């Protein structure tokens, strides 16, 4: 199965890498600017970091299943 010109395992690898970059950047931004942000914003950033982490873990944990989908 293809998504455009990319296979599912290739898309999975990209999503895991993008999730890692997002987590690093958001964590860094929260650490630097939390004191200057309005009250709900640090909580929202923390939520996004948690969701991005969960996506990365899900995609990595299920890698054999996802890779097998790329074989068909």
Backbone as CSV, one residue per row, in Angstrom:
resi,resn,N_x,N_y,N_z,CA_x,CA_y,CA_z,C_x,C_y,C_z
1,UNK,0.846,-1.175,0.000,0.000,0.000,0.000,0.890,1.236,0.000
2,UNK,0.491,2.229,-0.750,1.246,3.475,-0.860,0.372,4.655,-0.437
3,UNK,1.023,5.639,0.155,0.389,6.928,0.438,1.112,7.937,-0.436
4,UNK,0.538,8.203,-1.593,1.260,8.998,-2.581,2.384,8.152,-3.132
5,UNK,3.599,8.669,-3.081,4.737,7.880,-3.569,5.509,7.211,-2.433
6,UNK,5.018,7.318,-1.195,5.699,6.764,-0.031,4.963,5.545,0.514
7,UNK,5.734,4.590,1.028,5.129,3.417,1.643,4.741,3.748,3.087
8,UNK,3.908,2.910,3.669,3.465,3.121,5.046,4.652,3.116,6.020
9,UNK,5.623,2.199,5.917,6.767,2.269,6.834,7.553,3.581,6.715
10,UNK,7.663,4.129,5.527,8.360,5.404,5.357,7.597,6.539,6.041
11,UNK,6.288,6.540,5.913,5.462,7.551,6.566,5.563,7.395,8.081
12,UNK,5.563,6.163,8.566,5.697,5.914,10.006,7.008,6.481,10.528
13,UNK,8.098,6.228,9.837,9.393,6.750,10.280,9.380,8.269,10.324
14,UNK,8.772,8.890,9.331,8.684,10.350,9.325,7.866,10.858,10.506
15,UNK,6.736,10.217,10.790,5.879,10.663,11.893,6.576,10.508,13.241
16,UNK,7.326,9.439,13.429,8.069,9.256,14.675,9.138,10.338,14.806
17,UNK,9.864,10.617,13.740,10.893,11.659,13.785,10.272,13.037,14.021
18,UNK,9.178,13.334,13.344,8.508,14.627,13.522,7.966,14.767,14.942
19,UNK,7.451,13.699,15.501,6.960,13.731,16.884,8.109,14.028,17.850
20,UNK,9.249,13.417,17.617,10.412,13.666,18.474,10.870,15.109,18.416
21,UNK,10.910,15.669,17.226,11.297,17.070,17.061,10.292,17.974,17.756
22,UNK,9.018,17.705,17.582,7.970,18.509,18.208,8.077,18.466,19.726
23,UNK,8.308,17.302,20.284,8.425,17.165,21.736,9.618,17.973,22.250
24,UNK,10.734,17.884,21.584,11.928,18.620,22.007,11.690,20.128,21.945
25,UNK,11.139,20.602,20.851,10.907,22.041,20.698,9.880,22.571,21.688
26,UNK,8.798,21.860,21.863,7.771,22.321,22.792,8.259,22.289,24.235
27,UNK,9.012,21.276,24.592,9.567,21.214,25.942,10.533,22.369,26.187
28,UNK,11.358,22.657,25.210,12.305,23.763,25.329,11.578,25.094,25.442
29,UNK,10.568,25.300,24.622,9.806,26.552,24.662,9.092,26.707,26.000
30,UNK,8.526,25.650,26.496,7.823,25.725,27.776,8.794,26.057,28.905
31,UNK,9.952,25.450,28.882,10.944,25.702,29.922,11.408,27.161,29.908
32,UNK,11.596,27.719,28.728,12.116,29.079,28.606,11.067,30.162,28.867
33,UNK,9.841,29.928,28.431,8.863,31.006,28.415,7.634,30.793,29.295
34,UNK,7.626,29.771,30.123,6.432,29.479,30.930,6.052,30.644,31.832
35,UNK,7.029,31.364,32.360,6.739,32.480,33.262,6.076,33.649,32.527
36,UNK,6.262,33.748,31.229,5.740,34.871,30.459,4.429,34.557,29.737
37,UNK,4.016,33.321,29.767,2.811,32.916,29.045,1.569,33.083,29.911
38,UNK,0.422,33.376,29.279,-0.824,33.426,30.040,-1.112,32.072,30.683
39,UNK,-1.940,32.084,31.701,-2.142,30.904,32.540,-2.482,29.603,31.805
40,UNK,-3.410,29.547,30.843,-3.723,28.226,30.274,-2.691,27.709,29.266
41,UNK,-1.832,28.569,28.750,-0.938,28.162,27.659,0.071,27.085,28.074
42,UNK,0.758,27.193,29.217,1.679,26.098,29.579,0.972,24.747,29.695
43,UNK,-0.249,24.744,30.181,-1.007,23.488,30.254,-1.319,22.925,28.884
44,UNK,-1.642,23.801,27.940,-1.926,23.365,26.565,-0.660,22.793,25.929
45,UNK,0.457,23.464,26.143,1.724,22.981,25.589,2.065,21.610,26.174
46,UNK,1.869,21.461,27.478,2.127,20.173,28.118,1.240,19.083,27.531
47,UNK,-0.010,19.417,27.253,-0.929,18.452,26.645,-0.457,18.046,25.252
48,UNK,-0.047,19.011,24.459,0.441,18.719,23.106,1.693,17.850,23.172
49,UNK,2.582,18.148,24.115,3.793,17.334,24.285,3.409,15.897,24.643
50,UNK,2.436,15.742,25.527,1.974,14.401,25.898,1.379,13.643,24.728
51,UNK,0.576,14.323,23.934,-0.039,13.682,22.767,1.030,13.296,21.744
52,UNK,1.986,14.196,21.500,3.060,13.891,20.549,3.887,12.702,21.025
53,UNK,4.131,12.630,22.316,4.864,11.495,22.874,4.076,10.198,22.696
54,UNK,2.777,10.258,22.963,1.933,9.075,22.802,1.915,8.593,21.354
55,UNK,1.860,9.518,20.410,1.868,9.150,18.991,3.192,8.456,18.646
56,UNK,4.305,9.017,19.107,5.599,8.400,18.835,5.713,7.012,19.427
57,UNK,5.236,6.849,20.644,5.280,5.539,21.291,4.380,4.546,20.561
58,UNK,3.186,4.973,20.200,2.268,4.080,19.487,2.868,3.628,18.163
59,UNK,3.401,4.552,17.407,3.943,4.203,16.095,5.176,3.317,16.213
60,UNK,5.979,3.544,17.225,7.175,2.721,17.398,6.806,1.331,17.900
61,UNK,5.917,1.241,18.870,5.514,-0.038,19.448,4.874,-0.943,18.397
62,UNK,4.112,-0.359,17.500,3.395,-1.138,16.492,4.135,-1.200,15.160
63,UNK,5.432,-0.972,15.191,6.211,-0.946,13.962,6.091,-2.216,13.131
64,UNK,6.204,-3.430,13.705,6.091,-4.624,12.863,4.725,-4.711,12.160
65,UNK,3.674,-4.342,12.857,2.339,-4.365,12.259,2.225,-3.356,11.123
66,UNK,2.760,-2.163,11.358,2.708,-1.109,10.333,3.603,-1.486,9.152
67,UNK,4.793,-2.007,9.427,5.698,-2.405,8.344,5.090,-3.509,7.493
68,UNK,4.357,-4.430,8.125,3.716,-5.493,7.373,2.639,-4.936,6.440
69,UNK,2.004,-3.841,6.832,0.995,-3.223,5.968,1.626,-2.657,4.701
70,UNK,2.919,-2.317,4.771,3.599,-1.783,3.599,3.985,-2.851,2.595
71,UNK,3.925,-4.111,2.989,4.293,-5.214,2.096,3.196,-5.570,1.103
72,UNK,1.956,-5.174,1.395,0.854,-5.585,0.517,0.652,-4.656,-0.629
